[in-house]
Amino acid sequence: MRKLCITFLSIAFLASCANQTNNETVPSIEDTAAFNQHVENWKTAISGFSSEDPEKVMSIFADSLKWNNPEALMNINKTKLDLTAAVNFYIGTFDDIKFTDDVYYGGSLYSSEKTEASPDGMRVYGNWSFTDPVSAAKVAYKWMGVVRFNSDGKIYEFADWFDVSSIPSQIDGSYKR
């Protein structure tokens, strides 16, 4: 009888484990397609740096853009005109600009601001590199950006972070990794 009870309890336990559902959220086909399109739009715009085409870079940003740049404090936003000036500065000043080792994460089920699972929010990570044409110094840094796309597929909110202060010291050779 004891063996029968243990066998029954073991079978019941295994069956209950097998019937547990996985609580992961599986994105819809539509959300996956929207996210993939946002990634492709980002990659196309970023290719504007290597082709020295600022209009291509800026093509994915909405006119109403709120940009929180790396040097700003949180909640201090700049405009599309400010971002355009920054893009023109980098393209006009440096050579061989590349964005590599990029990875993309969409949506956010957990946030301190707003919980959501939309494919229109995207985090981007990667490495920027370029050459200073005057000194021939190679500059590189890790970068992170958070973007939010509107229904037209344009970025209306953009925040990015990197160590801006490392650029001059990389150029003059005093920066140590």
Steps between C-alpha positions, in 0.01 A plus 500: 500500500782737588668441160167562329456835682855611420453399135169686480645814663804487270281475192276783623804721570657434160169564326454830681853608400434410138174699498654823630494774240792718410419860598723654232328745273524400136481798266247496220607465139397864445706628795802297390470642148469856636806454721703352214401795279613745769837321520540519121403870499761565770770309309420685178522837675824407679653401167471870418803560724729277294365644174530853644133570434346694791158509331499119498583497872228751583238333278362288786450782750165677536491880480365501857803305629596531867868409529673447833865516397794344689610830653153599625344420832189285497184693409697759301402445139631644181338514157543344158700810399742434788542136398549605137780736607667218699474257207644764265785563748599132517472443125685826422774447757586128499575231244407133471206516744366154582243349734583136579413217738144632508220323684134596525236441766137594452213581726508502876282296726658658806580867542512759774299732276245299305453126464443395141588243240495721191748435217520879458746535789850380422834488681810500282851408613821508300844646443569819309840552343654763276829659405615853574641618164740750657679265741404168332391383848246218515213578737255240632242480778204297623163656435141447608184657365131481583259593222123516466333480161168661408231348276679640193815305587690816600692544824332760719701439821870422508749481786858385466791445735874476449818646647523825304800609707710209370506631143756783546724282718486217244601747229792644700615154611452551875200267537572168668264203473 
